[in-house]
Amino acid sequence: MLRVLMFLVPLALSVYAFIDCISTKDDDIRHMPKPLWAILVLLFPLVGSISWLIAGKKRQPAGAGGSAWGGGRGRWVAPDDNPDFLKSLDEDKKREKDRDPDEDPRTD
């Protein structure tokens, strides 16, 4: 069992590092060009993978940035903090207010 782990752990690390390397944007790569990092990870699986994980990619501190959900990169914003969502709620209230009060919304 230990022999299998000694083979699978470095293999999994190498596969992860290679996929992470080739899927990282060029702007986020440090020290060397992306193709050189990919070759390093492939030729020297253990050393190249660990080097990539430590020094090859710009890392953001936890909680930094944002995302498409909240306007930034990598950060989720709750709906009650999202100005677009709050604006849509106000628009829904106005539409309901403008609707005829005698009209039953369940019937079409």
C-alpha distances in whole Angstrom, upper triangle without the diagonal:
4,5,5,6,9,10,11,12,15,15,16,18,20,21,22,24,26,27,28,30,32,32,34,38,39,41,38,37,37,38,37,38,35,35,34,32,30,30,29,26,25,26,24,21,20,24,25,23,24,27,28,27,29,32,32,33,36,34,37,37,36,39,40,42,42,42,44,44,46,47,45,41,38,40,41,44,45,48,51,50,50,54,54,53,55,58,57,57,61,62,61,63,66,65,65,69,70,70,73,72,74,71,68,65,64,66,67
4,5,5,6,9,10,10,13,14,15,17,19,20,21,23,24,26,27,28,30,32,33,36,38,39,36,35,35,35,35,36,34,33,32,30,28,29,27,24,24,24,22,19,17,21,23,21,21,25,26,24,26,29,30,31,34,33,35,35,34,37,39,40,41,41,43,44,45,46,44,40,37,39,40,44,45,48,50,50,50,54,53,53,55,58,57,58,61,62,61,63,66,66,66,69,71,70,73,73,75,72,70,66,65,68,68
4,5,5,6,9,10,12,13,14,16,17,19,20,22,23,25,26,28,29,31,32,36,37,39,36,34,35,35,34,35,32,32,31,28,27,27,25,22,22,22,20,17,16,20,22,20,21,24,25,24,26,29,29,31,34,33,36,36,35,39,40,41,42,42,44,45,46,47,44,41,38,40,41,45,46,49,52,51,51,55,55,54,57,59,58,59,62,63,62,65,67,67,67,70,72,72,75,74,76,74,71,68,66,69,69
4,5,5,6,9,11,11,12,14,16,16,18,20,21,22,24,26,27,28,30,34,35,37,34,33,33,34,33,34,31,30,30,27,25,25,24,21,20,21,20,17,16,20,21,19,20,24,24,23,26,28,28,29,32,32,34,34,34,37,38,39,40,39,41,42,43,45,42,38,36,38,39,43,44,47,49,49,49,52,52,51,54,56,55,56,59,60,59,62,64,64,64,67,69,68,71,71,73,70,68,64,63,65,65
4,5,5,6,8,10,10,12,14,15,16,18,20,21,22,24,26,26,28,32,33,35,32,30,31,32,31,32,29,29,28,25,24,24,23,20,20,21,19,15,14,18,19,17,17,21,22,20,22,26,26,27,30,28,31,31,30,33,35,36,37,37,39,39,41,42,39,36,33,35,36,40,41,44,46,46,46,49,49,48,51,54,53,54,57,58,57,59,62,62,62,65,67,66,69,69,71,68,66,62,61,64,64
4,6,6,7,9,11,11,13,15,16,17,19,21,22,23,25,27,28,31,32,34,31,29,30,30,29,30,28,28,26,24,23,23,21,18,18,18,16,13,11,15,17,15,16,19,20,19,21,24,24,26,29,28,31,31,31,34,35,37,38,38,40,41,42,43,40,36,34,36,38,41,43,46,48,47,47,51,51,50,53,55,55,56,59,60,59,61,64,64,64,67,69,69,72,72,74,71,69,65,64,67,67
4,6,6,6,9,10,11,12,15,16,17,19,20,21,23,25,26,30,31,33,30,28,29,29,28,29,26,25,25,22,20,20,19,16,15,16,14,11,11,15,16,14,16,19,20,19,21,24,24,25,29,28,31,32,31,35,36,37,37,37,39,40,41,42,39,36,33,36,37,41,43,46,48,47,47,50,50,49,52,55,54,55,58,59,58,61,63,63,64,66,68,68,71,71,73,70,68,64,63,66,65
4,6,5,6,8,10,10,12,14,15,16,18,20,21,22,24,28,29,31,28,27,28,29,28,28,25,25,24,22,20,20,19,16,15,17,15,12,12,15,16,14,15,19,19,18,21,23,23,24,27,26,29,29,29,32,33,34,35,34,36,37,38,39,37,33,30,33,34,38,39,42,45,44,44,47,47,46,49,51,50,51,55,55,55,57,60,59,60,63,64,64,67,67,69,66,64,60,59,62,62
4,5,5,6,9,10,11,12,14,15,16,18,20,21,22,26,27,29,26,24,25,26,26,26,24,24,23,20,19,20,18,15,15,17,15,11,10,13,14,12,12,16,16,15,17,20,20,21,24,23,26,26,26,29,30,31,32,32,34,35,36,37,34,31,28,30,32,35,37,40,43,42,41,45,45,44,47,49,49,50,53,54,53,56,58,58,59,61,63,63,66,66,68,66,63,60,59,61,61
4,5,5,6,9,10,10,12,14,15,16,18,20,21,24,25,27,24,22,23,23,23,23,21,21,20,17,16,16,14,11,12,13,11,7,6,10,11,9,10,13,14,13,16,18,18,19,23,22,25,26,26,29,30,31,32,32,34,35,37,37,34,30,28,31,33,36,38,41,44,43,42,46,45,45,48,50,50,51,54,55,54,57,59,59,60,63,64,64,68,68,70,67,65,61,61,63,63
4,5,5,6,9,10,11,12,14,15,17,18,20,24,25,27,24,22,24,24,23,23,20,20,19,17,15,15,14,11,11,12,11,8,8,12,12,10,12,15,15,15,17,20,19,20,23,23,26,27,27,30,31,31,32,31,33,35,36,37,34,30,28,31,32,36,38,41,44,43,42,45,45,44,48,49,49,50,53,54,53,56,58,58,59,62,63,63,66,67,68,66,64,60,59,61,61
4,5,5,6,9,10,11,12,14,16,16,18,22,23,26,23,21,23,24,23,23,20,20,20,17,15,17,16,12,12,15,14,10,10,13,13,10,12,15,14,13,16,19,18,18,22,21,23,25,24,27,28,28,29,28,30,31,33,34,31,27,25,27,29,33,35,37,40,39,38,42,41,41,44,46,45,47,50,50,50,52,55,55,55,58,60,59,63,63,65,62,60,56,55,58,58
4,6,5,6,9,10,10,12,14,15,16,20,21,23,20,18,20,21,20,20,18,18,18,15,13,15,13,10,11,14,12,8,8,10,10,7,8,11,11,10,13,15,15,15,18,18,21,22,22,25,26,26,27,27,29,30,32,32,29,25,23,26,28,32,34,37,39,38,37,41,40,40,43,45,45,46,49,50,50,52,55,54,55,58,60,60,63,63,65,63,61,57,56,59,59
4,5,5,6,9,10,10,12,14,15,19,20,22,19,17,19,19,18,18,15,15,15,12,10,11,10,7,8,10,9,5,7,9,8,5,9,11,10,10,13,15,14,15,19,19,22,24,24,27,27,28,29,28,30,32,33,33,30,26,24,27,30,33,36,38,41,40,39,42,42,42,45,46,46,48,51,51,51,54,56,56,57,59,61,61,64,65,67,64,62,58,58,60,60
4,6,5,6,8,10,11,12,14,18,19,22,19,18,20,21,19,19,16,15,16,13,11,13,13,9,9,12,12,9,10,13,11,9,12,14,12,12,16,17,15,16,19,19,22,24,24,27,27,27,27,26,28,30,31,31,29,25,23,26,28,32,34,37,40,38,37,40,40,40,43,44,44,45,48,49,49,51,53,53,54,57,58,58,61,62,64,61,59,55,55,57,56
4,6,5,6,8,10,11,12,16,18,20,17,16,18,20,19,18,15,16,17,13,11,14,14,10,11,15,14,11,11,13,12,8,11,13,10,10,13,15,13,13,16,16,19,20,20,23,23,23,24,23,25,26,28,28,25,22,20,23,25,28,31,33,36,35,34,37,36,36,40,41,41,42,45,46,46,48,50,50,51,54,55,55,59,59,61,59,57,53,53,55,54
4,6,5,6,9,10,10,14,15,17,14,13,14,16,15,15,12,13,13,10,9,11,10,7,9,12,12,9,10,11,8,5,8,9,7,7,11,12,10,10,14,14,17,19,20,23,22,23,24,23,25,27,28,28,25,21,20,23,25,29,32,34,37,35,34,37,37,37,40,42,42,43,46,47,47,50,52,52,53,55,57,57,60,61,63,61,59,55,55,57,57
4,5,5,6,9,10,13,14,17,15,13,15,16,15,14,10,11,11,9,6,9,9,6,7,11,11,9,11,12,9,7,11,11,9,10,14,14,11,12,16,16,20,22,23,25,25,24,25,24,26,28,30,29,26,22,21,25,27,31,34,36,39,37,36,39,38,38,42,43,42,44,47,47,48,50,52,52,53,56,57,57,61,62,64,61,59,55,55,57,57
4,5,5,6,8,12,14,16,14,14,16,18,17,15,12,12,14,11,9,12,13,10,11,15,15,13,14,16,13,11,14,14,11,12,15,16,13,13,16,16,19,21,22,24,23,23,23,22,23,25,27,26,24,20,19,22,24,28,31,33,36,34,33,36,35,35,38,40,39,41,44,44,44,47,49,49,50,53,54,54,57,58,60,57,56,52,51,54,53
4,6,5,6,10,12,14,11,11,14,16,15,14,11,12,14,11,10,13,13,11,13,16,16,14,15,15,12,10,12,13,9,9,12,13,10,9,12,12,15,18,18,20,20,19,20,19,21,23,24,24,21,17,16,19,22,25,28,31,33,32,30,33,33,33,36,38,37,39,42,42,43,45,47,47,48,51,52,53,56,57,59,56,55,51,51,53,52
4,6,5,9,10,12,10,8,11,13,11,10,7,9,10,7,6,10,10,9,11,14,14,13,14,14,11,9,12,11,8,9,12,12,8,8,11,13,16,19,20,22,21,20,22,21,23,25,26,25,22,19,18,22,24,28,31,33,36,34,33,35,34,35,38,39,39,42,44,44,45,48,49,49,51,53,54,55,58,59,62,59,57,54,54,56,55
4,6,8,9,12,11,10,13,15,13,11,7,8,11,9,7,11,12,11,12,15,16,15,17,17,14,12,15,15,11,13,16,15,12,11,14,16,18,22,23,24,23,22,22,21,22,25,26,25,23,19,19,23,25,29,32,33,36,34,33,35,34,35,38,39,39,41,44,44,44,47,49,48,50,53,53,54,57,58,61,58,56,53,53,55,54
4,6,9,12,10,11,14,17,15,13,10,12,14,12,11,14,16,14,15,18,19,17,19,20,16,14,17,17,13,13,17,16,13,11,13,14,16,20,20,21,20,19,19,18,19,21,23,22,19,16,16,19,21,25,28,30,33,31,29,31,30,31,35,35,35,37,40,40,40,43,45,45,46,49,50,50,54,55,57,54,53,49,49,51,50
4,6,8,7,7,11,14,13,11,8,11,13,11,11,15,15,14,16,19,19,18,19,19,16,14,16,15,11,12,14,13,10,8,10,11,13,17,18,19,18,16,17,16,18,21,21,20,17,14,14,18,20,24,27,29,32,29,28,30,29,31,34,35,35,37,39,39,40,43,44,44,46,49,50,50,54,55,57,55,53,50,50,52,51
4,5,6,7,11,14,13,11,9,12,14,13,13,17,18,17,19,22,22,21,23,22,19,17,19,18,14,15,17,15,12,9,10,12,14,18,19,20,18,16,17,16,17,20,21,19,16,13,14,18,21,24,27,29,31,29,27,29,28,30,33,33,34,36,38,38,39,42,43,43,45,48,48,49,53,54,57,54,53,49,50,52,51
4,5,6,9,11,10,8,7,10,12,11,12,15,16,16,18,21,22,21,23,21,18,18,19,17,14,15,17,14,11,10,10,13,15,19,21,22,20,18,19,19,20,23,24,22,18,16,17,21,24,27,30,32,35,32,30,32,31,33,36,36,36,39,41,41,42,45,46,46,48,51,51,52,56,57,60,57,56,53,53,55,54
4,6,8,11,11,10,10,13,15,14,15,18,19,19,21,24,24,24,25,23,20,19,20,18,15,16,17,14,11,9,9,12,13,17,19,20,17,15,17,17,19,22,22,19,16,14,16,19,22,25,29,30,33,30,28,29,29,31,34,34,35,37,39,39,41,43,44,45,47,49,50,51,55,56,59,56,56,52,53,55,54
4,7,10,11,10,10,14,14,13,14,18,17,17,20,22,22,21,22,20,17,17,17,15,12,13,13,11,9,6,5,8,10,14,16,17,15,14,16,16,18,21,21,19,15,13,14,17,21,23,27,29,31,28,27,29,29,31,33,34,35,37,39,39,41,43,44,45,47,49,50,51,55,56,59,56,55,52,52,55,54
4,7,7,7,7,11,11,9,11,14,14,14,17,19,19,18,19,17,14,14,15,12,9,11,12,9,6,5,6,10,12,16,18,20,18,17,19,20,22,25,25,23,19,16,17,20,24,27,30,33,35,32,31,33,33,34,37,38,38,41,43,43,44,47,48,49,51,53,54,55,58,59,62,60,59,55,56,58,57
4,6,8,9,12,11,10,13,15,14,15,18,19,18,19,19,17,14,14,14,11,9,11,10,7,5,6,6,10,13,16,19,21,19,19,21,22,25,27,27,25,21,19,19,23,26,29,32,35,37,34,33,35,35,37,39,40,41,43,45,46,47,49,51,51,53,55,56,57,61,62,65,63,62,58,59,61,60
4,7,9,12,10,9,13,14,13,14,17,18,17,18,19,16,13,15,15,11,10,13,11,8,7,9,10,13,17,19,22,25,22,22,25,26,29,31,31,29,25,23,23,26,30,33,36,39,41,38,37,39,39,41,43,44,45,47,49,49,51,53,54,55,57,59,60,61,65,66,69,66,65,62,62,65,64
4,7,8,6,7,10,11,10,12,15,16,16,17,18,15,12,14,15,11,10,13,13,10,8,10,12,15,19,22,25,27,24,24,27,27,29,32,32,30,26,24,24,28,31,34,38,40,42,39,38,40,40,42,44,45,46,48,50,50,52,54,55,56,58,60,61,62,65,67,69,67,66,62,63,65,64
4,6,5,7,9,10,11,13,15,16,17,18,19,17,14,15,17,14,12,15,15,12,9,11,13,17,20,23,26,27,25,24,26,26,28,31,31,29,26,23,24,27,31,34,37,39,42,39,37,39,39,40,43,44,44,47,49,49,50,53,54,54,56,58,59,60,64,65,67,65,64,60,61,63,62
4,5,5,6,9,10,11,12,14,15,16,18,16,13,13,15,13,10,13,15,13,9,10,13,16,19,22,24,26,24,23,25,24,26,29,29,28,24,21,22,26,28,32,35,37,40,37,36,38,37,39,41,42,42,45,47,47,48,51,52,52,54,56,57,58,62,63,65,63,61,58,58,60,59
4,5,5,6,9,10,11,12,14,15,17,16,13,14,16,14,12,15,17,15,12,13,16,19,22,26,28,30,28,27,28,27,29,32,33,31,28,25,25,29,32,35,38,40,43,41,39,41,40,42,45,45,45,48,50,50,51,54,55,55,57,59,60,60,64,65,68,65,64,60,60,62,61
4,5,5,6,9,10,10,12,13,16,14,10,12,15,12,11,14,16,13,10,13,16,19,23,26,28,30,28,28,30,29,31,34,34,33,29,26,27,30,33,37,40,42,45,42,41,43,42,44,47,47,48,50,52,52,53,56,57,57,59,62,62,63,67,68,70,68,66,63,63,65,64
4,5,5,6,9,10,10,11,13,11,8,9,11,9,7,11,12,10,7,10,13,16,20,23,25,27,25,25,27,27,29,31,32,31,27,24,24,27,30,34,37,39,42,40,38,41,40,42,44,45,46,48,50,50,51,54,55,55,57,60,61,61,65,66,68,66,64,60,61,63,62
4,5,5,6,9,10,10,13,12,9,9,12,11,9,12,14,13,10,12,16,18,21,24,26,28,27,26,28,27,29,31,32,31,28,25,24,28,31,34,37,39,42,40,39,41,40,41,44,45,45,48,50,50,51,54,55,55,57,59,60,61,64,65,67,65,63,59,59,61,60
4,5,5,6,8,10,13,12,9,10,14,12,11,14,16,15,13,15,19,21,25,27,29,32,30,30,31,31,32,35,36,35,32,28,28,32,34,38,41,43,46,44,43,45,44,45,48,49,49,51,54,54,55,57,59,59,61,63,64,64,68,69,71,68,67,63,63,65,64
4,5,5,6,8,10,8,5,8,10,9,9,12,14,13,11,14,18,20,23,26,28,30,29,29,31,31,33,35,36,35,32,28,28,31,34,38,41,43,46,44,43,45,45,46,49,50,50,52,54,55,55,58,60,60,61,64,65,65,69,70,72,69,68,64,64,66,65
4,6,6,5,8,8,4,5,9,8,7,10,13,12,11,13,17,18,22,24,26,29,28,28,29,29,31,33,34,34,30,27,26,29,32,35,38,41,44,42,41,43,43,44,47,48,48,50,52,53,53,56,58,58,59,62,63,63,67,67,70,67,65,61,61,64,63
4,6,6,9,10,7,8,12,12,11,14,16,16,14,17,20,22,25,28,29,32,31,31,32,31,33,35,37,36,33,29,28,32,34,38,41,43,46,44,43,46,45,46,49,50,50,52,54,54,55,58,59,59,61,63,64,65,68,69,71,68,66,63,62,64,63
4,6,9,9,8,10,13,13,13,16,17,17,16,19,22,24,28,30,31,34,33,34,35,35,37,39,40,39,36,32,31,35,37,41,44,46,49,47,46,49,48,49,52,53,53,55,58,58,58,61,63,63,64,67,68,68,72,72,75,72,70,66,66,68,67
4,6,6,5,8,10,10,11,14,15,15,15,18,21,22,26,28,30,33,32,33,34,34,36,38,39,39,35,32,31,34,37,40,43,46,48,46,46,48,48,49,52,53,53,55,58,58,58,61,63,63,64,67,68,68,72,72,75,72,70,66,66,68,68
4,6,5,6,8,10,10,12,14,15,14,17,20,21,25,27,28,31,30,31,32,32,34,36,37,37,34,30,28,32,34,38,40,43,46,44,43,46,46,46,49,51,51,52,55,56,56,58,60,60,62,64,66,66,69,70,72,69,67,64,63,66,65
4,6,5,6,9,10,11,12,14,14,17,20,20,24,25,26,29,29,30,32,32,35,36,37,37,34,30,28,31,34,37,40,43,45,43,43,46,46,46,49,51,51,52,55,56,56,59,61,61,62,64,66,66,70,70,72,70,68,64,64,66,66
4,6,5,6,9,10,11,12,12,15,18,19,23,24,26,29,29,30,32,32,35,37,37,37,33,30,28,31,34,38,40,43,46,44,43,46,46,47,49,51,51,53,56,56,57,59,61,61,63,65,67,67,71,71,73,71,69,65,65,68,67
4,6,5,6,9,10,10,10,13,16,17,21,23,25,28,27,28,30,30,32,34,35,34,31,27,26,29,32,36,39,42,44,42,41,44,44,45,47,49,49,51,53,54,54,57,59,59,60,63,64,65,68,69,71,69,67,63,63,66,65
4,5,5,6,9,10,9,11,15,16,19,21,22,25,25,26,27,27,30,31,32,32,29,25,23,27,29,33,36,38,41,39,38,41,41,42,44,46,46,48,51,51,52,54,56,56,57,60,61,62,65,66,68,66,64,60,60,62,62
4,5,5,6,8,9,11,14,14,18,19,20,24,24,25,27,28,30,32,32,32,29,25,23,26,29,33,35,38,41,38,38,41,41,42,44,46,47,48,51,52,52,54,56,57,58,60,62,62,66,66,69,66,65,61,61,63,63
4,5,5,6,7,10,13,14,17,19,21,24,23,24,27,28,30,32,32,32,28,25,24,27,30,33,36,39,41,39,38,41,41,42,45,46,47,48,51,52,52,55,57,57,58,61,62,63,66,67,69,67,66,62,62,65,64
4,6,5,4,7,10,11,15,17,19,22,21,22,24,24,27,29,29,29,25,22,21,24,27,30,33,36,38,36,36,38,38,39,42,43,44,45,48,49,49,52,53,54,55,58,59,60,63,64,66,64,62,59,59,61,61
4,6,6,7,10,10,13,15,16,19,19,20,22,23,26,27,27,27,24,20,18,21,24,28,31,34,36,34,33,36,36,37,40,41,42,43,46,47,47,50,52,52,53,56,57,58,61,62,64,62,60,57,57,59,59
4,6,7,9,9,13,14,16,19,19,20,23,24,27,29,28,28,24,21,20,22,26,29,32,35,37,34,34,37,38,38,41,42,43,45,47,48,49,51,53,54,55,57,59,59,63,63,66,64,62,59,59,62,61
4,6,8,9,13,15,17,20,19,20,23,24,27,29,29,28,24,21,20,23,26,30,33,36,38,35,35,37,38,39,41,43,43,45,47,48,49,51,53,54,55,57,59,60,63,64,67,65,63,60,60,63,62
4,7,9,13,16,18,21,19,19,22,23,25,27,27,26,23,19,19,22,26,29,32,35,37,34,34,36,36,37,40,41,42,44,46,47,48,50,52,52,54,56,57,58,62,62,65,63,62,58,58,61,60
4,6,10,13,15,17,16,16,18,19,22,24,24,22,19,16,15,19,22,25,28,31,33,31,30,32,32,34,36,37,38,40,42,43,44,46,48,48,50,52,53,54,58,59,61,59,58,54,55,57,57
4,7,10,13,15,13,13,16,17,20,22,21,20,16,13,14,16,20,23,26,29,31,28,27,30,30,32,34,35,36,38,40,41,42,44,46,47,48,50,51,53,56,57,60,58,57,53,54,56,56
4,7,9,12,10,11,14,15,19,20,20,19,15,12,11,14,18,20,24,27,28,26,25,28,29,30,32,34,34,36,38,39,40,42,44,45,46,48,50,51,55,55,58,56,55,51,52,54,54
4,6,8,6,8,11,13,17,18,17,16,12,10,9,11,15,17,21,24,25,22,22,25,26,27,29,30,32,33,35,36,37,39,41,42,43,45,47,48,52,52,55,53,52,48,49,52,52
4,6,6,9,12,14,18,19,17,17,14,12,11,11,15,17,20,23,24,21,22,25,26,27,28,31,32,33,35,36,37,39,41,42,43,45,47,48,52,52,55,53,52,49,49,52,52
4,6,9,11,13,17,17,15,16,14,12,9,9,12,14,17,20,22,19,20,23,25,25,26,29,30,31,33,35,35,37,39,40,41,43,45,46,49,49,52,51,49,46,46,50,50
4,7,8,11,15,14,12,13,11,10,8,6,9,11,14,17,18,15,16,19,21,21,23,25,26,27,29,31,32,33,35,37,38,39,41,42,46,46,49,47,46,43,43,47,47
4,7,10,14,14,12,12,9,8,7,7,10,12,15,18,19,16,17,19,21,22,23,25,27,28,30,31,32,34,36,37,38,40,42,43,47,47,50,48,47,44,45,48,48
4,7,11,11,9,9,5,5,6,6,9,11,15,17,18,15,15,17,18,19,21,23,24,26,27,29,30,32,33,35,36,38,39,41,44,45,48,46,45,42,43,46,45
4,7,8,6,6,3,4,4,3,6,8,12,14,16,13,12,14,15,16,18,20,21,22,24,25,27,29,30,31,33,35,36,37,41,41,44,43,42,38,39,42,42
4,5,5,5,4,4,5,5,6,8,12,13,16,13,12,14,14,15,18,19,19,21,24,24,25,27,29,30,31,33,35,36,39,40,43,41,40,36,37,40,39
4,6,5,6,7,8,8,8,9,12,13,16,14,11,13,12,13,16,17,17,19,21,22,23,25,27,27,29,31,32,33,37,37,40,38,37,33,34,37,36
4,6,8,9,9,8,6,6,9,9,12,11,8,11,10,10,13,15,15,17,19,20,20,23,25,25,26,29,30,31,34,35,38,36,35,31,32,35,34
4,6,8,9,7,6,5,8,9,11,8,6,9,9,10,13,14,15,17,19,20,21,23,25,25,27,29,30,31,35,36,39,37,36,33,34,37,36
4,7,9,8,9,8,12,12,14,11,9,10,10,12,14,15,16,19,20,21,22,25,26,27,29,30,31,33,37,37,41,39,38,35,36,39,38
4,7,7,9,10,13,15,17,14,12,14,14,16,18,19,20,22,24,25,26,28,30,30,32,34,35,37,40,41,44,42,42,38,39,42,41
4,6,9,11,15,17,19,16,15,17,17,18,21,22,23,25,27,27,29,31,32,33,35,37,38,39,43,44,46,44,43,40,41,43,43
4,7,10,13,16,18,16,15,18,18,19,21,23,23,25,27,28,29,31,33,34,35,37,39,40,43,44,46,44,43,40,40,43,43
4,7,10,13,15,12,12,15,16,16,18,20,21,22,25,26,27,29,31,32,33,35,36,37,41,41,44,42,41,37,38,41,41
4,7,9,12,10,10,13,14,13,16,18,18,19,22,23,24,25,28,29,29,32,33,34,38,38,41,39,37,34,35,38,38
4,6,8,6,6,10,11,11,12,15,16,16,19,20,21,22,25,26,27,29,31,32,35,35,38,36,35,32,33,36,36
4,6,5,6,10,11,10,11,14,15,14,17,19,19,20,23,24,24,26,29,29,33,32,35,34,33,29,30,34,34
4,5,5,8,9,6,8,11,11,11,13,15,15,17,19,20,21,23,25,26,29,29,32,30,29,26,27,30,31
4,6,8,10,7,7,10,11,10,12,15,15,16,18,20,20,22,24,25,29,28,31,30,29,26,28,31,32
4,6,9,8,8,11,13,12,14,17,17,18,20,22,23,24,26,28,31,31,34,33,33,30,31,34,35
4,6,5,6,9,10,11,13,15,16,17,19,20,22,23,25,26,30,30,33,32,31,28,30,33,33
4,5,5,6,9,10,11,12,14,15,17,19,20,21,23,25,28,29,32,31,31,28,30,33,32
4,5,5,6,9,10,11,12,14,16,17,19,20,21,23,27,27,31,29,29,26,28,30,30
4,5,5,6,9,10,11,13,15,15,17,19,20,21,25,25,29,27,26,23,25,28,28
4,5,5,6,9,10,11,13,15,16,17,19,20,24,24,27,26,26,23,25,28,28
4,5,5,6,9,10,11,13,14,15,17,19,22,23,27,25,25,23,25,28,27
4,5,5,6,9,10,11,12,14,15,17,20,21,24,23,23,19,22,24,24
4,5,5,6,9,10,11,12,14,16,19,19,22,21,21,18,20,23,23
4,5,5,6,9,10,11,12,14,18,18,22,21,21,19,22,24,25
4,5,5,6,9,10,11,13,16,17,21,19,20,17,20,22,22
4,5,5,6,9,10,11,14,15,18,17,17,14,17,19,19
4,5,5,6,9,10,13,13,17,16,16,14,17,20,20
4,5,5,6,9,12,13,17,16,17,15,19,21,21
4,5,5,6,10,12,15,13,14,12,16,17,17
4,5,5,8,9,12,11,12,10,13,15,16
4,6,8,8,12,12,13,13,16,18,19
4,7,9,12,11,14,13,17,18,18
4,6,9,8,10,9,13,14,14
4,6,5,9,10,13,13,14
4,6,8,9,13,13,15
4,6,9,12,12,14
4,6,9,8,10
4,5,6,8
4,6,7
4,7
4
